[in-house]
Amino acid sequence: MQFPSIPGFRTLDRYILKKFLLTYIFGLMMMTVILVVFDYVERVDDFTELHAPWRAIIFDYYLNFVPFFINQFSALFTFISVIFFTSKLAMQTEIVAILSGGVSFRRLLWPYMMGALVIAVASLSLSLWVIPDGQKDSVAFQAQYFKGKQVLEYNQNIYRQVEPGVFVYVRGFSPHLERVPFFAMERYEGSQMVEVLNAASATFDEQSGRWTAPRYVIYSRTEDGSLGYEQFRNLDTLVNLDVRELVDTKGLVKTLDYAELNDFYAQQQRKGSDDLFLIEVERHTRFSYPFSTFILTLIGVSLASRKVRGGMGMHLGVGIALCFGYIMLGRVFEQVALGGGMAPWLGVWLPNFIFAFIALYVYFKAPK
């Protein structure tokens, strides 16, 4: 691996950066191969029985599965790579020699942070664009070739505000027929319902956004305050309800790239959706997780640069405990944010704030 000539970029920097990135790539490749083999062994019966073509298995499933896995464990492997390589330098007293030679600890961090920048940018690109686009093909493949697995779950009872004062209720949507056994549209003036449209066996046209039904009934409020009704045939109405809104939002947002996610958020915000917290959490997560690469790199270098009894094993033990602590905190605060217990941005970024303080503490305790 060759690096361009950068002013102030020394041979030592190239050495550290090269070892850091190669260790990271090697670790990810080894784990990816192991995971793919185990996953294939688990899925081979489905692939054989449902006659999945090799091209689809490779390009639609595994080529989308691998980036997702890499991104999920990128920060962990970054941390392990830093601990592994830096501990080796410390055990061979190379860190002591570097610091004794007049190189400050802050200057020693430069190639590590450059490596973290490369990994963070790659992780951010995967999160914002590559993985969501790939998930569309992966979801379609899994729905077709995984037995008994509904990858995108469709809510059986949907109640949505589609425009001010207009609410739609959909029950039992079928993704294959795009049909529901019951469809209702309610109109309100203030807090009072003034009209309700009920239809059985309604069909949705994804291209036009229109709902059709052979028969329907409209209930409307009369002058004396009671509800009268009229029966009609051949419903054909345009409703501001995207078919994506019939899908469980948690699974849907994973398949939207960043521009699509922002558009979907704006759409749901106009409609007063209850899923805004979930969408906001997803938006912030796509930035916070790549950013954690810098924090975990700083913790890893600061911990592993000190020569201690127990050597690399001690460094790895403490480091991995901290890393899993970060992952656990992230999941806990994410669930709190999803439940409305705190602002979505705070729930997603709080683990980074906490571990940033830990990173600063171990940095100031590192050998200088």
C-alpha atoms as a printed R data frame, in Angstrom:
    type eleno elety resid chain resno       x       y      z
1   ATOM     1    CA   MET     A     1   0.000   0.000  0.000
2   ATOM     2    CA   GLN     A     2   1.591   3.259 -1.162
3   ATOM     3    CA   PHE     A     3   0.775   6.690  0.230
4   ATOM     4    CA   PRO     A     4   1.290  10.029 -1.535
5   ATOM     5    CA   SER     A     5   3.962  12.409 -0.396
6   ATOM     6    CA   ILE     A     6   2.316  14.810  2.056
7   ATOM     7    CA   PRO     A     7   4.208  17.731  3.628
8   ATOM     8    CA   GLY     A     8   5.103  16.779  7.195
9   ATOM     9    CA   PHE     A     9   4.111  13.155  6.580
10  ATOM    10    CA   ARG     A    10   7.070  11.112  7.797
11  ATOM    11    CA   THR     A    11   8.166   7.529  7.281
12  ATOM    12    CA   LEU     A    12   6.879   6.728 10.778
13  ATOM    13    CA   ASP     A    13   3.445   8.098  9.841
14  ATOM    14    CA   ARG     A    14   3.319   5.963  6.707
15  ATOM    15    CA   TYR     A    15   4.367   2.923  8.724
16  ATOM    16    CA   ILE     A    16   1.663   3.427 11.379
17  ATOM    17    CA   LEU     A    17  -1.058   4.291  8.864
18  ATOM    18    CA   LYS     A    18  -0.204   1.318  6.668
19  ATOM    19    CA   LYS     A    19  -0.177  -1.134  9.584
20  ATOM    20    CA   PHE     A    20  -3.392   0.329 11.007
21  ATOM    21    CA   LEU     A    21  -5.374   0.087  7.762
22  ATOM    22    CA   LEU     A    22  -3.964  -3.309  6.752
23  ATOM    23    CA   THR     A    23  -4.777  -4.770 10.180
24  ATOM    24    CA   TYR     A    24  -8.303  -3.324  9.958
25  ATOM    25    CA   ILE     A    25  -8.884  -4.654  6.417
26  ATOM    26    CA   PHE     A    26  -7.416  -8.083  7.215
27  ATOM    27    CA   GLY     A    27  -9.564  -8.472 10.333
28  ATOM    28    CA   LEU     A    28 -12.732  -7.468  8.501
29  ATOM    29    CA   MET     A    29 -11.971  -9.765  5.563
30  ATOM    30    CA   MET     A    30 -11.364 -12.760  7.804
31  ATOM    31    CA   MET     A    31 -14.544 -12.185  9.793
32  ATOM    32    CA   THR     A    32 -16.541 -11.543  6.608
33  ATOM    33    CA   VAL     A    33 -15.411 -14.826  5.053
34  ATOM    34    CA   ILE     A    34 -16.321 -16.729  8.227
35  ATOM    35    CA   LEU     A    35 -19.718 -15.050  8.463
36  ATOM    36    CA   VAL     A    36 -20.558 -15.635  4.790
37  ATOM    37    CA   VAL     A    37 -19.638 -19.321  5.078
38  ATOM    38    CA   PHE     A    38 -21.805 -19.795  8.166
39  ATOM    39    CA   ASP     A    39 -24.674 -17.852  6.613
40  ATOM    40    CA   TYR     A    40 -24.494 -19.905  3.406
41  ATOM    41    CA   VAL     A    41 -24.522 -23.167  5.364
42  ATOM    42    CA   GLU     A    42 -27.639 -21.950  7.181
43  ATOM    43    CA   ARG     A    43 -29.397 -20.772  3.986
44  ATOM    44    CA   VAL     A    44 -28.326 -23.444  1.485
45  ATOM    45    CA   ASP     A    45 -31.519 -25.478  1.960
46  ATOM    46    CA   ASP     A    46 -33.650 -22.434  1.110
47  ATOM    47    CA   PHE     A    47 -31.491 -21.605 -1.914
48  ATOM    48    CA   THR     A    48 -31.696 -25.181 -3.221
49  ATOM    49    CA   GLU     A    49 -35.374 -25.778 -2.547
50  ATOM    50    CA   LEU     A    50 -36.506 -22.434 -4.000
51  ATOM    51    CA   HIS     A    51 -34.012 -22.631 -6.910
52  ATOM    52    CA   ALA     A    52 -32.209 -19.366 -6.219
53  ATOM    53    CA   PRO     A    53 -29.862 -18.586 -9.150
54  ATOM    54    CA   TRP     A    54 -26.179 -18.184 -8.325
55  ATOM    55    CA   ARG     A    55 -26.087 -14.726 -9.850
56  ATOM    56    CA   ALA     A    56 -28.859 -13.547 -7.536
57  ATOM    57    CA   ILE     A    57 -27.236 -15.199 -4.504
58  ATOM    58    CA   ILE     A    58 -23.929 -13.456 -5.162
59  ATOM    59    CA   PHE     A    59 -24.979 -10.056 -6.518
60  ATOM    60    CA   ASP     A    60 -28.381  -9.455 -4.912
61  ATOM    61    CA   TYR     A    61 -27.747 -11.022 -1.524
62  ATOM    62    CA   TYR     A    62 -24.102 -11.409 -0.538
63  ATOM    63    CA   LEU     A    63 -22.731  -8.301 -2.260
64  ATOM    64    CA   ASN     A    64 -25.327  -6.332 -0.300
65  ATOM    65    CA   PHE     A    65 -24.958  -8.403  2.864
66  ATOM    66    CA   VAL     A    66 -21.192  -7.840  3.125
67  ATOM    67    CA   PRO     A    67 -21.231  -3.971  3.137
68  ATOM    68    CA   PHE     A    68 -23.997  -4.070  5.750
69  ATOM    69    CA   PHE     A    69 -21.916  -6.360  7.972
70  ATOM    70    CA   ILE     A    70 -18.743  -4.317  7.457
71  ATOM    71    CA   ASN     A    71 -20.499  -1.118  8.459
72  ATOM    72    CA   GLN     A    72 -22.176  -2.692 11.486
73  ATOM    73    CA   PHE     A    73 -18.843  -3.787 12.949
74  ATOM    74    CA   SER     A    74 -16.566  -1.122 11.479
75  ATOM    75    CA   ALA     A    75 -16.040   0.780 14.740
76  ATOM    76    CA   LEU     A    76 -15.394  -2.452 16.669
77  ATOM    77    CA   PHE     A    77 -12.777  -3.660 14.183
78  ATOM    78    CA   THR     A    78 -11.196  -0.208 14.094
79  ATOM    79    CA   PHE     A    79 -10.828  -0.370 17.854
80  ATOM    80    CA   ILE     A    80  -9.423  -3.906 17.843
81  ATOM    81    CA   SER     A    81  -6.979  -3.003 15.057
82  ATOM    82    CA   VAL     A    82  -5.690   0.015 16.989
83  ATOM    83    CA   ILE     A    83  -5.355  -1.991 20.215
84  ATOM    84    CA   PHE     A    84  -3.638  -4.919 18.473
85  ATOM    85    CA   PHE     A    85  -1.098  -2.893 16.510
86  ATOM    86    CA   THR     A    86  -0.348  -0.281 19.205
87  ATOM    87    CA   SER     A    87   0.007  -2.901 21.954
88  ATOM    88    CA   LYS     A    88   2.584  -4.661 19.819
89  ATOM    89    CA   LEU     A    89   4.533  -1.410 19.476
90  ATOM    90    CA   ALA     A    90   4.295  -0.793 23.233
91  ATOM    91    CA   MET     A    91   5.422  -4.321 24.168
92  ATOM    92    CA   GLN     A    92   8.489  -3.901 21.947
93  ATOM    93    CA   THR     A    93   9.153  -0.511 23.640
94  ATOM    94    CA   GLU     A    94   8.855   1.204 20.247
95  ATOM    95    CA   ILE     A    95   6.380   3.742 21.691
96  ATOM    96    CA   VAL     A    96   8.928   4.686 24.351
97  ATOM    97    CA   ALA     A    97  11.615   5.091 21.694
98  ATOM    98    CA   ILE     A    98   9.342   7.263 19.533
99  ATOM    99    CA   LEU     A    99   8.406   9.548 22.437
100 ATOM   100    CA   SER     A   100  12.018   9.704 23.631
101 ATOM   101    CA   GLY     A   101  13.047  10.745 20.119
102 ATOM   102    CA   GLY     A   102  11.142  14.012 20.487
103 ATOM   103    CA   VAL     A   103   7.823  12.993 18.906
104 ATOM   104    CA   SER     A   104   4.947  14.190 21.076
105 ATOM   105    CA   PHE     A   105   2.024  11.914 21.828
106 ATOM   106    CA   ARG     A   106  -0.278  14.356 20.034
107 ATOM   107    CA   ARG     A   107   1.925  14.115 16.943
108 ATOM   108    CA   LEU     A   108   1.920  10.328 17.238
109 ATOM   109    CA   LEU     A   109  -1.882  10.404 16.995
110 ATOM   110    CA   TRP     A   110  -1.831  12.058 13.564
111 ATOM   111    CA   PRO     A   111  -1.508   8.898 11.389
112 ATOM   112    CA   TYR     A   112  -4.059   7.120 13.587
113 ATOM   113    CA   MET     A   113  -6.558   9.932 13.070
114 ATOM   114    CA   MET     A   114  -5.880   9.945  9.343
115 ATOM   115    CA   GLY     A   115  -6.671   6.229  9.280
116 ATOM   116    CA   ALA     A   116  -9.810   6.865 11.342
117 ATOM   117    CA   LEU     A   117 -10.810   9.561  8.824
118 ATOM   118    CA   VAL     A   118 -10.487   7.121  5.905
119 ATOM   119    CA   ILE     A   119 -12.597   4.535  7.738
120 ATOM   120    CA   ALA     A   120 -15.187   7.086  8.918
121 ATOM   121    CA   VAL     A   121 -15.675   8.516  5.404
122 ATOM   122    CA   ALA     A   122 -16.083   5.003  3.989
123 ATOM   123    CA   SER     A   123 -18.550   4.110  6.764
124 ATOM   124    CA   LEU     A   124 -20.514   7.324  6.207
125 ATOM   125    CA   SER     A   125 -20.757   6.660  2.464
126 ATOM   126    CA   LEU     A   126 -21.992   3.141  3.147
127 ATOM   127    CA   SER     A   127 -24.569   4.395  5.668
128 ATOM   128    CA   LEU     A   128 -25.982   7.225  3.573
129 ATOM   129    CA   TRP     A   129 -26.095   5.684  0.097
130 ATOM   130    CA   VAL     A   130 -24.550   2.270 -0.596
131 ATOM   131    CA   ILE     A   131 -26.255   0.115  2.047
132 ATOM   132    CA   PRO     A   132 -29.811   1.539  1.686
133 ATOM   133    CA   ASP     A   133 -29.704   1.062 -2.095
134 ATOM   134    CA   GLY     A   134 -28.348  -2.459 -1.670
135 ATOM   135    CA   GLN     A   135 -30.991  -3.293  0.925
136 ATOM   136    CA   LYS     A   136 -33.718  -2.872 -1.698
137 ATOM   137    CA   ASP     A   137 -32.276  -5.767 -3.738
138 ATOM   138    CA   SER     A   138 -31.481  -7.769 -0.605
139 ATOM   139    CA   VAL     A   139 -35.020  -7.406  0.745
140 ATOM   140    CA   ALA     A   140 -36.507  -8.489 -2.590
141 ATOM   141    CA   PHE     A   141 -34.172 -11.511 -2.683
142 ATOM   142    CA   GLN     A   142 -34.980 -12.564  0.885
143 ATOM   143    CA   ALA     A   143 -38.719 -12.216  0.293
144 ATOM   144    CA   GLN     A   144 -38.435 -14.549 -2.715
145 ATOM   145    CA   TYR     A   145 -35.890 -17.140 -1.558
146 ATOM   146    CA   PHE     A   146 -36.097 -17.271  2.267
147 ATOM   147    CA   LYS     A   147 -38.818 -19.627  3.395
148 ATOM   148    CA   GLY     A   148 -41.360 -18.222  5.808
149 ATOM   149    CA   LYS     A   149 -39.683 -14.833  6.108
150 ATOM   150    CA   GLN     A   150 -41.601 -11.571  5.683
151 ATOM   151    CA   VAL     A   151 -38.673  -9.157  5.339
152 ATOM   152    CA   LEU     A   152 -40.738  -5.978  5.153
153 ATOM   153    CA   GLU     A   153 -43.649  -6.349  7.521
154 ATOM   154    CA   TYR     A   154 -46.893  -4.659  6.524
155 ATOM   155    CA   ASN     A   155 -48.939  -3.166  9.329
156 ATOM   156    CA   GLN     A   156 -52.374  -4.730  9.531
157 ATOM   157    CA   ASN     A   157 -53.996  -1.604 10.955
158 ATOM   158    CA   ILE     A   158 -52.955   1.763  9.540
159 ATOM   159    CA   TYR     A   159 -54.432   5.075 10.668
160 ATOM   160    CA   ARG     A   160 -52.847   8.084  8.973
161 ATOM   161    CA   GLN     A   161 -53.563  11.776  8.552
162 ATOM   162    CA   VAL     A   162 -53.184  12.314  4.793
163 ATOM   163    CA   GLU     A   163 -54.019  16.040  4.781
164 ATOM   164    CA   PRO     A   164 -55.349  18.555  7.336
165 ATOM   165    CA   GLY     A   165 -58.627  17.266  8.699
166 ATOM   166    CA   VAL     A   166 -58.560  14.047  6.620
167 ATOM   167    CA   PHE     A   167 -57.629  10.650  8.087
168 ATOM   168    CA   VAL     A   168 -57.416   7.251  6.377
169 ATOM   169    CA   TYR     A   169 -57.827   3.863  8.063
170 ATOM   170    CA   VAL     A   170 -56.573   0.741  6.221
171 ATOM   171    CA   ARG     A   171 -56.947  -2.786  7.588
172 ATOM   172    CA   GLY     A   172 -55.255  -5.998  6.424
173 ATOM   173    CA   PHE     A   173 -53.172  -4.782  3.454
174 ATOM   174    CA   SER     A   174 -51.911  -7.586  1.170
175 ATOM   175    CA   PRO     A   175 -48.555  -6.713 -0.487
176 ATOM   176    CA   HIS     A   176 -49.097  -9.198 -3.313
177 ATOM   177    CA   LEU     A   177 -52.617  -8.115 -4.275
178 ATOM   178    CA   GLU     A   178 -52.281  -4.508 -2.997
179 ATOM   179    CA   ARG     A   179 -55.794  -4.971 -1.630
180 ATOM   180    CA   VAL     A   180 -57.396  -4.387  1.762
181 ATOM   181    CA   PRO     A   181 -60.600  -5.928  3.144
182 ATOM   182    CA   PHE     A   182 -61.575  -2.577  4.687
183 ATOM   183    CA   PHE     A   183 -60.818   1.039  3.756
184 ATOM   184    CA   ALA     A   184 -62.169   4.169  5.477
185 ATOM   185    CA   MET     A   185 -61.599   7.893  5.009
186 ATOM   186    CA   GLU     A   186 -62.734  10.371  7.672
187 ATOM   187    CA   ARG     A   187 -63.164  14.147  7.365
188 ATOM   188    CA   TYR     A   188 -63.125  16.431 10.382
189 ATOM   189    CA   GLU     A   189 -64.030  20.060 10.965
190 ATOM   190    CA   GLY     A   190 -62.248  20.994 14.130
191 ATOM   191    CA   SER     A   191 -62.795  18.111 16.520
192 ATOM   192    CA   GLN     A   192 -66.078  16.988 14.933
193 ATOM   193    CA   MET     A   193 -66.247  14.235 12.309
194 ATOM   194    CA   VAL     A   194 -68.476  15.377  9.445
195 ATOM   195    CA   GLU     A   195 -68.068  12.618  6.851
196 ATOM   196    CA   VAL     A   196 -66.882   9.004  6.659
197 ATOM   197    CA   LEU     A   197 -66.295   6.905  3.546
198 ATOM   198    CA   ASN     A   198 -66.272   3.115  4.095
199 ATOM   199    CA   ALA     A   199 -65.338   0.581  1.421
200 ATOM   200    CA   ALA     A   200 -64.797  -3.177  1.417
201 ATOM   201    CA   SER     A   201 -62.253  -4.989 -0.762
202 ATOM   202    CA   ALA     A   202 -60.458  -1.797 -1.827
203 ATOM   203    CA   THR     A   203 -57.479  -2.027 -4.210
204 ATOM   204    CA   PHE     A   204 -54.513   0.334 -4.342
205 ATOM   205    CA   ASP     A   205 -52.746   1.343 -7.576
206 ATOM   206    CA   GLU     A   206 -49.150   2.180 -6.642
207 ATOM   207    CA   GLN     A   207 -48.485   4.017 -9.917
208 ATOM   208    CA   SER     A   208 -51.436   6.420 -9.791
209 ATOM   209    CA   GLY     A   209 -51.947   6.489 -6.020
210 ATOM   210    CA   ARG     A   210 -55.668   5.798 -6.480
211 ATOM   211    CA   TRP     A   211 -57.914   3.521 -4.425
212 ATOM   212    CA   THR     A   212 -60.758   1.669 -6.133
213 ATOM   213    CA   ALA     A   213 -63.585  -0.461 -4.779
214 ATOM   214    CA   PRO     A   214 -66.756  -2.015 -6.305
215 ATOM   215    CA   ARG     A   215 -69.017  -0.577 -3.568
216 ATOM   216    CA   TYR     A   216 -68.736   2.053 -0.869
217 ATOM   217    CA   VAL     A   217 -70.843   3.961  1.637
218 ATOM   218    CA   ILE     A   218 -70.586   7.613  2.649
219 ATOM   219    CA   TYR     A   219 -71.837   8.626  6.074
220 ATOM   220    CA   SER     A   220 -72.373  12.377  6.502
221 ATOM   221    CA   ARG     A   221 -73.690  14.532  9.301
222 ATOM   222    CA   THR     A   222 -77.125  16.020  8.669
223 ATOM   223    CA   GLU     A   223 -78.469  19.369  9.844
224 ATOM   224    CA   ASP     A   224 -80.011  17.833 12.972
225 ATOM   225    CA   GLY     A   225 -76.602  16.374 13.961
226 ATOM   226    CA   SER     A   226 -77.310  12.746 13.091
227 ATOM   227    CA   LEU     A   227 -75.382  10.680 10.546
228 ATOM   228    CA   GLY     A   228 -77.101   9.786  7.276
229 ATOM   229    CA   TYR     A   229 -75.638   7.504  4.646
230 ATOM   230    CA   GLU     A   230 -75.679   6.835  0.897
231 ATOM   231    CA   GLN     A   231 -74.472   3.785 -1.002
232 ATOM   232    CA   PHE     A   232 -72.424   4.078 -4.213
233 ATOM   233    CA   ARG     A   233 -70.665   1.877 -6.741
234 ATOM   234    CA   ASN     A   234 -67.197   1.970 -8.324
235 ATOM   235    CA   LEU     A   235 -65.104   4.029 -5.940
236 ATOM   236    CA   ASP     A   236 -62.131   5.703 -7.642
237 ATOM   237    CA   THR     A   237 -60.399   8.232 -5.413
238 ATOM   238    CA   LEU     A   238 -56.932   9.769 -5.153
239 ATOM   239    CA   VAL     A   239 -55.527   9.584 -1.620
240 ATOM   240    CA   ASN     A   240 -52.276  11.093 -0.415
241 ATOM   241    CA   LEU     A   241 -51.118   7.758  0.992
242 ATOM   242    CA   ASP     A   242 -47.903   6.191 -0.274
243 ATOM   243    CA   VAL     A   243 -47.734   2.386 -0.322
244 ATOM   244    CA   ARG     A   244 -44.520   2.723  1.720
245 ATOM   245    CA   GLU     A   245 -46.636   4.043  4.589
246 ATOM   246    CA   LEU     A   246 -48.324   0.644  4.795
247 ATOM   247    CA   VAL     A   247 -44.977  -0.975  5.616
248 ATOM   248    CA   ASP     A   248 -43.556  -1.200  9.113
249 ATOM   249    CA   THR     A   249 -41.491   1.988  9.264
250 ATOM   250    CA   LYS     A   250 -38.585   0.419 11.163
251 ATOM   251    CA   GLY     A   251 -37.825  -1.921  8.257
252 ATOM   252    CA   LEU     A   252 -38.619   0.643  5.577
253 ATOM   253    CA   VAL     A   253 -36.149   3.332  6.692
254 ATOM   254    CA   LYS     A   254 -33.259   0.868  6.318
255 ATOM   255    CA   THR     A   255 -33.943   0.759  2.554
256 ATOM   256    CA   LEU     A   256 -34.021   4.552  2.006
257 ATOM   257    CA   ASP     A   257 -30.894   6.489  1.081
258 ATOM   258    CA   TYR     A   258 -30.302   9.805  2.847
259 ATOM   259    CA   ALA     A   259 -32.194  11.968  0.315
260 ATOM   260    CA   GLU     A   260 -35.138   9.557  0.296
261 ATOM   261    CA   LEU     A   261 -35.084   9.408  4.086
262 ATOM   262    CA   ASN     A   262 -35.251  13.210  4.339
263 ATOM   263    CA   ASP     A   263 -38.123  13.342  1.837
264 ATOM   264    CA   PHE     A   264 -39.979  10.622  3.733
265 ATOM   265    CA   TYR     A   265 -39.442  12.480  7.014
266 ATOM   266    CA   ALA     A   266 -40.813  15.728  5.541
267 ATOM   267    CA   GLN     A   267 -43.811  13.846  4.144
268 ATOM   268    CA   GLN     A   268 -44.572  12.181  7.482
269 ATOM   269    CA   GLN     A   269 -44.046  15.449  9.361
270 ATOM   270    CA   ARG     A   270 -46.701  17.159  7.227
271 ATOM   271    CA   LYS     A   271 -49.089  14.323  8.011
272 ATOM   272    CA   GLY     A   272 -48.371  14.311 11.734
273 ATOM   273    CA   SER     A   273 -47.103  10.711 11.738
274 ATOM   274    CA   ASP     A   274 -46.369   8.883 14.981
275 ATOM   275    CA   ASP     A   275 -43.166   7.460 13.434
276 ATOM   276    CA   LEU     A   276 -41.187  10.721 13.356
277 ATOM   277    CA   PHE     A   277 -39.059   9.652 16.331
278 ATOM   278    CA   LEU     A   278 -38.054   6.452 14.539
279 ATOM   279    CA   ILE     A   279 -37.094   8.294 11.338
280 ATOM   280    CA   GLU     A   280 -35.108  10.918 13.258
281 ATOM   281    CA   VAL     A   281 -33.213   8.236 15.161
282 ATOM   282    CA   GLU     A   282 -32.269   6.577 11.868
283 ATOM   283    CA   ARG     A   283 -31.096   9.894 10.382
284 ATOM   284    CA   HIS     A   284 -28.838  10.715 13.330
285 ATOM   285    CA   THR     A   285 -27.525   7.134 13.629
286 ATOM   286    CA   ARG     A   286 -26.133   7.277 10.099
287 ATOM   287    CA   PHE     A   287 -23.819  10.110 11.195
288 ATOM   288    CA   SER     A   288 -23.106   9.271 14.829
289 ATOM   289    CA   TYR     A   289 -21.803   5.748 14.238
290 ATOM   290    CA   PRO     A   290 -19.084   6.743 11.705
291 ATOM   291    CA   PHE     A   291 -18.104   9.626 14.012
292 ATOM   292    CA   SER     A   292 -17.496   7.143 16.838
293 ATOM   293    CA   THR     A   293 -14.512   5.853 14.829
294 ATOM   294    CA   PHE     A   294 -12.468   8.874 15.968
295 ATOM   295    CA   ILE     A   295 -13.466   8.460 19.624
296 ATOM   296    CA   LEU     A   296 -12.710   4.737 19.752
297 ATOM   297    CA   THR     A   297  -9.407   5.257 17.921
298 ATOM   298    CA   LEU     A   298  -8.313   7.845 20.497
299 ATOM   299    CA   ILE     A   299  -9.280   5.512 23.360
300 ATOM   300    CA   GLY     A   300  -7.491   2.591 21.709
301 ATOM   301    CA   VAL     A   301  -4.209   4.447 21.148
302 ATOM   302    CA   SER     A   302  -4.238   5.992 24.627
303 ATOM   303    CA   LEU     A   303  -4.861   2.639 26.320
304 ATOM   304    CA   ALA     A   304  -2.527   0.475 24.243
305 ATOM   305    CA   SER     A   305   0.436   2.860 24.155
306 ATOM   306    CA   ARG     A   306   1.264   2.094 27.794
307 ATOM   307    CA   LYS     A   307   3.359  -1.011 28.483
308 ATOM   308    CA   VAL     A   308   1.599  -2.954 31.242
309 ATOM   309    CA   ARG     A   309   1.814  -6.361 32.874
310 ATOM   310    CA   GLY     A   310  -0.458  -8.677 30.953
311 ATOM   311    CA   GLY     A   311   0.566  -7.155 27.649
312 ATOM   312    CA   MET     A   312  -1.731  -7.198 24.659
313 ATOM   313    CA   GLY     A   313  -4.255  -9.433 26.420
314 ATOM   314    CA   MET     A   314  -4.865  -6.807 29.099
315 ATOM   315    CA   HIS     A   315  -5.235  -4.060 26.481
316 ATOM   316    CA   LEU     A   316  -7.623  -6.132 24.395
317 ATOM   317    CA   GLY     A   317  -9.687  -7.118 27.438
318 ATOM   318    CA   VAL     A   318 -10.153  -3.550 28.685
319 ATOM   319    CA   GLY     A   319 -10.609  -2.202 25.168
320 ATOM   320    CA   ILE     A   320 -13.227  -4.720 24.078
321 ATOM   321    CA   ALA     A   321 -15.117  -4.201 27.358
322 ATOM   322    CA   LEU     A   322 -15.224  -0.458 26.644
323 ATOM   323    CA   CYS     A   323 -16.269  -1.055 23.042
324 ATOM   324    CA   PHE     A   324 -19.129  -3.345 23.995
325 ATOM   325    CA   GLY     A   325 -20.099  -0.842 26.666
326 ATOM   326    CA   TYR     A   326 -20.383   1.761 23.915
327 ATOM   327    CA   ILE     A   327 -22.542  -0.554 21.782
328 ATOM   328    CA   MET     A   328 -24.790  -1.397 24.751
329 ATOM   329    CA   LEU     A   329 -25.245   2.260 25.709
330 ATOM   330    CA   GLY     A   330 -26.060   3.054 22.091
331 ATOM   331    CA   ARG     A   331 -28.824   0.435 21.993
332 ATOM   332    CA   VAL     A   332 -30.252   1.498 25.377
333 ATOM   333    CA   PHE     A   333 -30.425   5.212 24.582
334 ATOM   334    CA   GLU     A   334 -31.739   4.470 21.088
335 ATOM   335    CA   GLN     A   335 -34.699   2.583 22.585
336 ATOM   336    CA   VAL     A   336 -35.304   5.424 25.051
337 ATOM   337    CA   ALA     A   337 -35.350   7.890 22.155
338 ATOM   338    CA   LEU     A   338 -37.692   5.659 20.131
339 ATOM   339    CA   GLY     A   339 -40.042   5.568 23.095
340 ATOM   340    CA   GLY     A   340 -40.087   9.372 23.285
341 ATOM   341    CA   GLY     A   341 -38.135   9.461 26.558
342 ATOM   342    CA   MET     A   342 -35.606  11.926 25.150
343 ATOM   343    CA   ALA     A   343 -34.937  13.879 21.978
344 ATOM   344    CA   PRO     A   344 -33.859  11.562 19.112
345 ATOM   345    CA   TRP     A   345 -30.608  13.452 18.479
346 ATOM   346    CA   LEU     A   346 -29.680  13.258 22.172
347 ATOM   347    CA   GLY     A   347 -30.484   9.554 22.446
348 ATOM   348    CA   VAL     A   348 -28.289   8.766 19.436
349 ATOM   349    CA   TRP     A   349 -25.374  11.080 20.239
350 ATOM   350    CA   LEU     A   350 -25.255  10.674 24.047
351 ATOM   351    CA   PRO     A   351 -23.008   7.538 23.945
352 ATOM   352    CA   ASN     A   352 -20.562   9.519 21.793
353 ATOM   353    CA   PHE     A   353 -20.591  12.378 24.302
354 ATOM   354    CA   ILE     A   354 -19.987   9.994 27.222
355 ATOM   355    CA   PHE     A   355 -17.170   8.136 25.478
356 ATOM   356    CA   ALA     A   356 -15.643  11.393 24.264
357 ATOM   357    CA   PHE     A   357 -15.067  12.288 27.942
358 ATOM   358    CA   ILE     A   358 -13.608   8.810 28.531
359 ATOM   359    CA   ALA     A   359 -11.354   9.311 25.500
360 ATOM   360    CA   LEU     A   360 -10.101  12.642 26.864
361 ATOM   361    CA   TYR     A   361  -9.458  11.072 30.275
362 ATOM   362    CA   VAL     A   362  -7.378   8.170 28.937
363 ATOM   363    CA   TYR     A   363  -5.620  10.562 26.535
364 ATOM   364    CA   PHE     A   364  -4.376  12.738 29.408
365 ATOM   365    CA   LYS     A   365  -3.349   9.596 31.298
366 ATOM   366    CA   ALA     A   366  -1.416   8.209 28.333
367 ATOM   367    CA   PRO     A   367   2.415   8.231 28.478
368 ATOM   368    CA   LYS     A   368   3.829  11.481 27.174
